[in-house]
Amino acid sequence: MVPTPPGGGLQSGAPGRRRGGEWITVRLVGLWTQPADVDAFEREYLGSHVPKLSSLTGNQGVSTARCIDGAYFRLTEVAFASLDAISAALAERAGEQILADANALADKFGIRLDVLVVADPG
């Protein structure tokens, strides 16, 4: 289940693009477990869901990769300048729809989606 980030875990006013040992970029990360029907999931995920991520206001890039080891099947990241930017993007209509679509996709394929925010040190 995807958390509701605006006010639900993301800390407003947290650092974003700073230098000197502080965070320079924050990334919203989705970690998906392996579906039983890999081909069907990949067609829907890569063909429909991932392209929508680029529509998130303030995104600085989207990347996705198949995991080759560990508990997850796929990792997807959307880069932003700050936690506030992530919260704002997900609070918009497009962001709310993307979160709803992600939950529906996880339910449809019987998989788990874990979402977290990571930061790159400056």
Buried (B, 14 or more C-beta within 10 A) or exposed (E): EBEEBBEEEBEEEBBBBEEEEEBBBBBBBBBBBBBEEEEEBBEBBEEEBBEBBEBBEBBBEBEBEEBEEEEBBBBBBBBBBBBBBBBBBBBBEBBEEBBEBBEEBBEEBEBBBBBEBEBEEE
